[in-house]
Amino acid sequence: LGSILAGIATPTEAASIGAVGATLLAARRTVLAGVMRPVVAKTAQITTMIFAILIGATLFSLVFRGFGGDDFVHRGLGQLPGGAAGAILVVMVGMFLLGFVMDAFEIIFVVVPIVAPALLAMPGVDPVWLGVMMAVNLQTSYMHPPLGPTLFYLRGVAPPEITTAHIYVGVIPFVAIQLLCLVILWFVPALATVLPRALYGG
């Protein structure tokens, strides 16, 4: 975590360091084989799922572009009333609704490559601000019923008297906070751009 905050390593690189550390612990028999076996199996399962999504999204994008889908998206978003603001609003609402039925990882690899080029081609759209807006929007997908991973985690640790309906109702304020953050970022874009520009210039 310190390497991430210090800018030395990306989250992926930091995770690999943790994986190497866990492997070394297992090699020294500090961690029992019975503990490592399900961890390795779960890691392989998640990695396979991610690569399957990545390969499928890549194939989908190639076919979509091959049939002129990206031109269709460009024209469709460009003809919306309100210009760039109207197009971004439609995309944000669409991504929010997709969060109910798709994981954030899937949206990133399937939807973002299609709509982002069209939005960035419009005048006045800051790529950093747009990326932050999409990231904050996608965070709500972790709390959306019925597929939000946070909901499954809470269901696993909650006492029996807490029903799934209680959990669904309980996350509403947190989703509202995320949407409020989106509204604030919409009207105050500097909140998303001032730190990257201070660190990297521009």
MARSESE-650770 format. One record per residue: residue number from 1; x negated, y, z of N, C-alpha, C in turn. Coordinates in steps of 0.05 Angstrom, whole numbers, m for minus. Layout:
<atoms>
<atom NUM,<X,Y,Z>,<X,Y,Z>,<X,Y,Z>>
...
</atoms>
This chain:
<atoms>
<atom 1,<m17,m24,0>,<0,0,0>,<m17,25,0>>
<atom 2,<m39,25,15>,<m57,47,16>,<m69,53,m11>>
<atom 3,<m76,32,m26>,<m88,36,m53>,<m68,49,m72>>
<atom 4,<m42,42,m68>,<m22,54,m86>,<m19,84,m79>>
<atom 5,<m17,90,m53>,<m13,118,m45>,<m37,135,m51>>
<atom 6,<m61,123,m51>,<m85,138,m57>,<m90,140,m87>>
<atom 7,<m73,127,m103>,<m76,129,m132>,<m98,111,m143>>
<atom 8,<m108,93,m127>,<m130,75,m135>,<m119,52,m153>>
<atom 9,<m96,42,m145>,<m85,19,m159>,<m55,24,m165>>
<atom 10,<m45,11,m186>,<m17,12,m192>,<m3,m9,m174>>
<atom 11,<24,m8,m172>,<37,m29,m156>,<32,m57,m166>>
<atom 12,<29,m61,m192>,<23,m87,m203>,<m5,m97,m194>>
<atom 13,<m24,m79,m196>,<m51,m86,m187>,<m53,m91,m157>>
<atom 14,<m38,m75,m142>,<m38,m79,m113>,<m25,m106,m106>>
<atom 15,<m4,m113,m121>,<9,m139,m116>,<m10,m162,m123>>
<atom 16,<m26,m159,m143>,<m45,m180,m150>,<m66,m183,m128>>
<atom 17,<m74,m161,m115>,<m92,m163,m93>,<m80,m179,m70>>
<atom 18,<m54,m173,m64>,<m40,m189,m44>,<m38,m218,m51>>
<atom 19,<m34,m224,m76>,<m32,m252,m84>,<m58,m266,m81>>
<atom 20,<m80,m253,m88>,<m107,m264,m84>,<m112,m269,m55>>
<atom 21,<m105,m250,m38>,<m109,m253,m9>,<m93,m277,2>>
<atom 22,<m68,m280,m7>,<m52,m303,2>,<m65,m329,m7>>
<atom 23,<m76,m329,m32>,<m89,m354,m42>,<m114,m360,m25>>
<atom 24,<m129,m340,m18>,<m153,m345,m1>,<m145,m355,26>>
<atom 25,<m123,m345,38>,<m114,m355,63>,<m106,m385,61>>
<atom 26,<m93,m391,39>,<m85,m419,34>,<m109,m437,31>>
<atom 27,<m130,m426,17>,<m154,m442,13>,<m168,m448,39>>
<atom 28,<m166,m429,58>,<m179,m433,84>,<m161,m448,104>>
<atom 29,<m138,m458,93>,<m118,m473,109>,<m106,m457,131>>
<atom 30,<m107,m430,128>,<m94,m413,148>,<m64,m414,144>>
<atom 31,<m56,m417,119>,<m27,m420,112>,<m22,m449,104>>
<atom 32,<m2,m461,116>,<4,m489,111>,<13,m493,82>>
<atom 33,<7,m517,72>,<15,m523,44>,<46,m523,42>>
<atom 34,<59,m530,63>,<89,m530,62>,<100,m503,59>>
<atom 35,<85,m482,68>,<94,m455,64>,<87,m445,36>>
<atom 36,<64,m452,26>,<55,m442,0>,<71,m455,m23>>
<atom 37,<79,m480,m20>,<92,m493,m42>,<118,m479,m51>>
<atom 38,<136,m472,m33>,<160,m458,m42>,<154,m429,m52>>
<atom 39,<133,m417,m41>,<126,m390,m49>,<116,m391,m78>>
<atom 40,<99,m410,m85>,<88,m413,m112>,<111,m419,m131>>
<atom 41,<129,m437,m123>,<152,m444,m140>,<170,m420,m146>>
<atom 42,<175,m404,m125>,<192,m380,m128>,<178,m359,m146>>
<atom 43,<152,m356,m142>,<136,m338,m158>,<137,m346,m188>>
<atom 44,<134,m372,m193>,<135,m381,m220>,<163,m377,m233>>
<atom 45,<183,m381,m216>,<211,m377,m226>,<216,m348,m233>>
<atom 46,<208,m329,m216>,<212,m301,m221>,<195,m291,m245>>
<atom 47,<170,m301,m246>,<153,m293,m269>,<165,m303,m295>>
<atom 48,<175,m328,m295>,<187,m339,m320>,<211,m322,m328>>
<atom 49,<228,m315,m308>,<251,m299,m314>,<244,m272,m326>>
<atom 50,<223,m259,m314>,<215,m232,m324>,<205,m234,m353>>
<atom 51,<188,m255,m358>,<178,m257,m385>,<199,m265,m405>>
<atom 52,<219,m280,m396>,<242,m287,m414>,<257,m262,m421>>
<atom 53,<262,m245,m401>,<276,m219,m407>,<259,m202,m425>>
<atom 54,<233,m201,m420>,<215,m184,m436>,<215,m194,m465>>
<atom 55,<212,m220,m469>,<212,m231,m497>,<239,m226,m510>>
<atom 56,<261,m231,m496>,<287,m227,m507>,<292,m198,m514>>
<atom 57,<284,m180,m497>,<287,m151,m502>,<271,m142,m526>>
<atom 58,<247,m153,m529>,<230,m146,m552>,<243,m156,m578>>
<atom 59,<253,m180,m578>,<266,m191,m602>,<291,m175,m608>>
<atom 60,<306,m168,m587>,<330,m152,m592>,<324,m125,m604>>
<atom 61,<303,m112,m593>,<295,m86,m604>,<286,m88,m633>>
<atom 62,<271,m109,m640>,<263,m112,m667>,<286,m116,m686>>
<atom 63,<305,m133,m678>,<329,m138,m695>,<346,m112,m697>>
<atom 64,<349,m99,m674>,<365,m75,m673>,<353,m53,m691>>
<atom 65,<327,m50,m690>,<315,m30,m708>,<315,m39,m737>>
<atom 66,<313,m66,m741>,<313,m76,m769>,<339,m71,m783>>
<atom 67,<361,m70,m768>,<387,m65,m779>,<395,m35,m778>>
<atom 68,<375,m18,m771>,<381,10,m770>,<396,20,m746>>
<atom 69,<395,4,m725>,<409,12,m700>,<398,37,m687>>
<atom 70,<371,41,m689>,<360,64,m676>,<369,90,m690>>
<atom 71,<372,89,m717>,<382,112,m732>,<411,118,m724>>
<atom 72,<427,96,m720>,<454,100,m711>,<456,113,m684>>
<atom 73,<438,105,m665>,<438,117,m639>,<429,146,m641>>
<atom 74,<409,152,m657>,<400,179,m660>,<423,197,m670>>
<atom 75,<437,187,m691>,<459,203,m702>,<482,206,m681>>
<atom 76,<488,184,m668>,<510,185,m649>,<505,204,m626>>
<atom 77,<481,203,m614>,<475,221,m592>,<472,249,m602>>
<atom 78,<462,253,m626>,<458,280,m636>,<484,294,m642>>
<atom 79,<505,278,m647>,<531,290,m654>,<549,295,m630>>
<atom 80,<540,288,m607>,<556,292,m583>,<558,321,m576>>
<atom 81,<581,330,m566>,<583,358,m558>,<565,364,m534>>
<atom 82,<554,388,m534>,<536,396,m512>,<507,393,m518>>
<atom 83,<500,383,m541>,<472,380,m549>,<458,360,m531>>
<atom 84,<433,367,m523>,<417,348,m508>,<429,342,m481>>
<atom 85,<441,362,m468>,<454,358,m442>,<477,338,m444>>
<atom 86,<493,341,m465>,<515,322,m468>,<505,294,m473>>
<atom 87,<484,291,m490>,<474,264,m496>,<462,252,m471>>
<atom 88,<447,267,m455>,<435,256,m431>,<456,248,m411>>
<atom 89,<478,264,m409>,<500,258,m391>,<513,231,m399>>
<atom 90,<518,227,m424>,<530,202,m434>,<512,178,m428>>
<atom 91,<486,182,m433>,<467,160,m427>,<466,154,m397>>
<atom 92,<466,174,m381>,<464,170,m352>,<489,155,m342>>
<atom 93,<512,163,m352>,<537,149,m344>,<537,121,m353>>
<atom 94,<527,116,m378>,<526,89,m389>,<507,71,m373>>
<atom 95,<484,82,m365>,<465,67,m349>,<476,61,m322>>
<atom 96,<490,79,m310>,<503,75,m284>,<523,52,m286>>
<atom 97,<539,52,m306>,<560,31,m310>,<547,4,m316>>
<atom 98,<525,4,m331>,<511,m21,m337>,<499,m33,m312>>
<atom 99,<493,m16,m292>,<482,m26,m267>,<500,m45,m253>>
<atom 100,<526,m45,m259>,<545,m64,m247>,<542,m92,m258>>
<atom 101,<532,m95,m282>,<531,m121,m295>,<503,m129,m303>>
<atom 102,<484,m111,m301>,<456,m117,m310>,<437,m109,m288>>
<atom 103,<414,m123,m287>,<393,m116,m269>,<378,m92,m280>>
<atom 104,<365,m76,m262>,<350,m53,m271>,<328,m60,m290>>
<atom 105,<315,m83,m285>,<293,m92,m303>,<304,m96,m331>>
<atom 106,<327,m108,m333>,<339,m113,m360>,<346,m87,m374>>
<atom 107,<357,m68,m359>,<364,m42,m371>,<339,m28,m381>>
<atom 108,<318,m29,m365>,<293,m16,m373>,<283,m26,m400>>
<atom 109,<283,m52,m403>,<272,m64,m427>,<291,m66,m451>>
<atom 110,<317,m64,m446>,<336,m67,m468>,<347,m40,m476>>
<atom 111,<355,m24,m457>,<370,1,m463>,<351,25,m467>>
<atom 112,<332,28,m448>,<314,51,m449>,<299,54,m475>>
<atom 113,<287,33,m486>,<273,36,m512>,<291,45,m535>>
<atom 114,<317,41,m532>,<335,49,m553>,<343,78,m551>>
<atom 115,<350,87,m526>,<361,114,m523>,<339,135,m518>>
<atom 116,<317,127,m505>,<296,146,m498>,<285,161,m522>>
<atom 117,<277,147,m544>,<266,162,m567>,<286,183,m578>>
<atom 118,<311,176,m578>,<331,195,m588>,<334,219,m570>>
<atom 119,<333,215,m544>,<335,237,m525>,<310,255,m526>>
<atom 120,<286,242,m528>,<261,257,m528>,<258,273,m553>>
<atom 121,<271,265,m574>,<269,280,m600>,<286,306,m599>>
<atom 122,<303,308,m579>,<320,332,m577>,<304,355,m564>>
<atom 123,<309,379,m572>,<294,402,m561>,<299,407,m531>>
<atom 124,<278,413,m517>,<281,420,m488>,<282,397,m469>>
<atom 125,<278,372,m478>,<279,349,m460>,<251,343,m450>>
<atom 126,<246,345,m424>,<220,339,m412>,<218,309,m408>>
<atom 127,<198,295,m418>,<196,266,m415>,<193,258,m386>>
<atom 128,<179,273,m370>,<175,266,m342>,<202,269,m327>>
<atom 129,<216,290,m332>,<242,294,m319>,<262,272,m327>>
<atom 130,<262,266,m353>,<280,245,m363>,<273,218,m350>>
<atom 131,<248,212,m348>,<240,186,m335>,<248,185,m306>>
<atom 132,<245,207,m292>,<253,207,m263>,<283,205,m261>>
<atom 133,<297,218,m278>,<327,216,m277>,<336,187,m282>>
<atom 134,<324,174,m302>,<331,146,m307>,<323,128,m284>>
<atom 135,<300,133,m272>,<291,116,m249>,<310,119,m225>>
<atom 136,<318,144,m219>,<336,148,m196>,<363,136,m202>>
<atom 137,<372,138,m227>,<397,126,m235>,<396,96,m233>>
<atom 138,<374,84,m241>,<372,55,m240>,<370,44,m212>>
<atom 139,<361,61,m193>,<360,52,m165>,<387,45,m154>>
<atom 140,<408,57,m165>,<435,51,m156>,<443,22,m164>>
<atom 141,<430,11,m185>,<437,m16,m193>,<431,m37,m172>>
<atom 142,<412,m30,m154>,<406,m49,m132>,<428,m50,m111>>
<atom 143,<446,m30,m112>,<468,m29,m92>,<495,m34,m105>>
<atom 144,<497,m37,m131>,<522,m41,m144>,<534,m69,m139>>
<atom 145,<559,m71,m130>,<571,m97,m131>,<579,m103,m160>>
<atom 146,<579,m128,m168>,<574,m152,m151>,<546,m163,m152>>
<atom 147,<528,m151,m168>,<502,m163,m173>,<479,m149,m159>>
<atom 148,<484,m129,m143>,<462,m115,m130>,<445,m132,m112>>
<atom 149,<419,m134,m116>,<402,m150,m99>,<403,m142,m69>>
<atom 150,<406,m116,m64>,<408,m107,m36>,<433,m119,m23>>
<atom 151,<454,m122,m37>,<479,m134,m26>,<474,m163,m18>>
<atom 152,<460,m178,m35>,<455,m206,m29>,<436,m208,m4>>
<atom 153,<417,m190,m2>,<399,m190,21>,<415,m185,46>>
<atom 154,<432,m164,46>,<448,m158,69>,<467,m181,76>>
<atom 155,<478,m194,56>,<496,m216,61>,<480,m239,76>>
<atom 156,<455,m242,69>,<439,m263,81>,<431,m258,110>>
<atom 157,<428,m232,118>,<419,m226,145>,<442,m216,162>>
<atom 158,<465,m210,151>,<487,m199,166>,<500,m221,183>>
<atom 159,<511,m214,207>,<525,m234,223>,<551,m243,209>>
<atom 160,<561,m266,217>,<585,m277,204>,<609,m259,204>>
<atom 161,<612,m242,225>,<636,m225,226>,<635,m203,206>>
<atom 162,<612,m197,194>,<610,m177,173>,<616,m190,146>>
<atom 163,<638,m183,134>,<646,m196,108>,<632,m182,85>>
<atom 164,<634,m195,62>,<623,m183,37>,<638,m157,30>>
<atom 165,<663,m156,36>,<679,m131,31>,<668,m108,48>>
<atom 166,<661,m114,73>,<649,m94,90>,<623,m83,78>>
<atom 167,<607,m101,67>,<581,m93,55>,<586,m75,31>>
<atom 168,<605,m83,14>,<611,m67,m10>,<620,m39,m2>>
<atom 169,<637,m37,18>,<646,m11,27>,<623,5,39>>
<atom 170,<606,m9,54>,<584,4,68>,<563,17,50>>
<atom 171,<560,6,26>,<540,17,8>,<550,42,m8>>
<atom 172,<575,47,m6>,<586,70,m21>,<572,96,m14>>
<atom 173,<568,103,12>,<554,128,18>,<526,129,6>>
<atom 174,<512,106,5>,<485,106,m5>,<484,110,m35>>
<atom 175,<504,98,m49>,<507,104,m78>,<513,133,m83>>
<atom 176,<530,144,m65>,<537,173,m68>,<512,190,m64>>
<atom 177,<495,183,m45>,<470,198,m41>,<452,197,m66>>
<atom 178,<450,173,m78>,<435,171,m103>,<446,189,m125>>
<atom 179,<472,189,m127>,<485,206,m148>,<481,236,m141>>
<atom 180,<481,243,m115>,<475,270,m108>,<447,278,m115>>
<atom 181,<428,259,m112>,<401,264,m120>,<399,270,m150>>
<atom 182,<415,255,m166>,<416,259,m195>,<426,287,m201>>
<atom 183,<447,295,m187>,<458,322,m192>,<437,344,m185>>
<atom 184,<423,340,m163>,<403,360,m155>,<381,361,m176>>
<atom 185,<372,337,m185>,<350,337,m205>,<360,349,m231>>
<atom 186,<385,346,m237>,<396,358,m262>,<394,388,m261>>
<atom 187,<401,400,m239>,<401,429,m237>,<374,441,m228>>
<atom 188,<357,424,m216>,<330,433,m207>,<309,414,m219>>
<atom 189,<304,415,m245>,<285,396,m257>,<257,398,m246>>
<atom 190,<249,421,m234>,<222,424,m223>,<216,404,m201>>
<atom 191,<237,394,m187>,<233,374,m166>,<220,349,m178>>
<atom 192,<226,343,m203>,<215,319,m215>,<189,324,m230>>
<atom 193,<183,348,m237>,<160,354,m254>,<137,368,m240>>
<atom 194,<142,381,m218>,<121,397,m205>,<98,380,m195>>
<atom 195,<103,357,m183>,<81,341,m172>,<65,328,m194>>
<atom 196,<77,315,m214>,<60,304,m236>,<44,325,m250>>
<atom 197,<55,349,m254>,<39,370,m267>,<16,379,m250>>
<atom 198,<21,380,m223>,<0,388,m205>,<m23,368,m204>>
<atom 199,<m16,342,m207>,<m36,321,m206>,<m51,317,m232>>
<atom 200,<m36,318,m254>,<m47,312,m280>,<m50,335,m299>>
<atom 201,<m40,359,m290>,<m41,382,m307>,<m19,382,m327>>
<atom 202,<m17,404,m342>,<4,406,m363>,<27,424,m354>>
</atoms>
